[in-house]
């Protein structure tokens, strides 16, 4: 299988790449943290997290802290494996073009 086949289209947008990058190094991240780190609108972040959830790469947990709603995101085992495979493929592609 060629390297290009390991590049995952789910991660072809900078916001999704960013979400997964953050979740790879953190146990979880909440909505406001992701929004600030990625500098995106509420709607933009929501649509990209929904796409990652649909692919089963993240879990979305909604809860209340006091009376305030809190949404947090956690990378699934499948998501972690898919993202690592994607990053490895990109690294190989870069090495092969040098």
Secondary structure per residue as TSV (DSSP state, phi and psi in degrees):
chain	resnum	aa	ss	phi	psi
A	1	X	-	360.0	136.1
A	2	X	-	-77.4	159.2
A	3	X	G	-58.9	-37.6
A	4	X	G	-60.6	-28.9
A	5	X	G	-68.6	-22.3
A	6	X	G	-85.7	-6.7
A	7	X	S	-79.4	122.2
A	8	X	-	-93.3	121.1
A	9	X	G	-63.1	-25.2
A	10	X	G	-60.5	-31.5
A	11	X	G	-96.2	16.8
A	12	X	-	-80.0	-0.6
A	13	X	S	-109.5	139.9
A	14	X	H	-58.7	-32.6
A	15	X	H	-69.0	-44.6
A	16	X	H	-66.6	-39.2
A	17	X	H	-60.8	-42.2
A	18	X	H	-65.9	-44.3
A	19	X	H	-58.2	-49.3
A	20	X	H	-67.0	-37.1
A	21	X	H	-60.3	-43.8
A	22	X	H	-64.9	-43.3
A	23	X	H	-73.4	-20.8
A	24	X	H	-69.9	-29.2
A	25	X	H	-107.2	-0.5
A	26	X	S	-129.5	148.0
A	27	X	S	-61.1	-38.4
A	28	X	-	-160.8	169.5
A	29	X	E	-144.3	143.1
A	30	X	E	-91.8	170.6
A	31	X	H	-55.7	-50.4
A	32	X	H	-64.6	-36.8
A	33	X	H	-62.8	-48.5
A	34	X	H	-61.7	-43.3
A	35	X	H	-59.4	-45.2
A	36	X	H	-68.0	-48.0
A	37	X	H	-63.2	-36.1
A	38	X	H	-95.8	-8.7
A	39	X	T	53.9	58.3
A	40	X	-	-127.7	164.8
A	41	X	-	-79.4	164.3
A	42	X	H	-55.7	-49.2
A	43	X	H	-64.3	-39.6
A	44	X	H	-63.1	-48.2
A	45	X	H	-62.5	-43.6
A	46	X	H	-59.8	-42.7
A	47	X	H	-67.1	-37.6
A	48	X	H	-73.9	-36.2
A	49	X	H	-68.3	-34.6
A	50	X	H	-63.3	-40.8
A	51	X	H	-63.0	-42.0
A	52	X	H	-69.0	-34.9
A	53	X	H	-67.6	-41.8
A	54	X	H	-60.6	-35.9
A	55	X	T	-78.4	-2.8
A	56	X	T	65.3	30.7
A	57	X	S	-94.1	-20.2
A	58	X	E	-137.3	159.0
A	59	X	E	-111.9	137.1
A	60	X	E	-107.3	120.6
A	61	X	E	-110.1	125.3
A	62	X	E	-111.8	132.6
A	63	X	E	-150.8	174.5
A	64	X	E	-113.0	135.1
A	65	X	E	-112.8	106.8
A	66	X	T	66.9	-124.6
A	67	X	T	-103.9	3.8
A	68	X	E	-97.3	131.2
A	69	X	E	-68.3	143.6
A	70	X	E	-135.8	127.0
A	71	X	E	-114.3	128.4
A	72	X	E	-129.3	155.9
A	73	X	E	-122.2	139.0
A	74	X	E	-133.4	132.6
A	75	X	E	-73.2	136.4
A	76	X	-	-83.3	167.8
A	77	X	H	-60.6	-43.4
A	78	X	H	-60.1	-43.8
A	79	X	H	-63.1	-42.6
A	80	X	H	-62.4	-43.4
A	81	X	H	-65.7	-44.5
A	82	X	H	-64.2	-40.8
A	83	X	H	-67.4	-42.3
A	84	X	H	-63.1	-40.7
A	85	X	H	-62.7	-40.4
A	86	X	H	-63.5	-47.3
A	87	X	H	-64.1	-42.5
A	88	X	H	-59.7	-42.3
A	89	X	H	-64.7	-41.5
A	90	X	H	-63.1	-42.2
A	91	X	H	-62.3	-42.2
A	92	X	H	-64.9	-40.8
A	93	X	H	-61.4	-43.0
A	94	X	H	-64.5	-44.8
A	95	X	H	-60.7	-38.4
A	96	X	H	-74.4	-16.3
A	97	X	H	-98.7	-4.5
A	98	X	-	-77.5	360.0
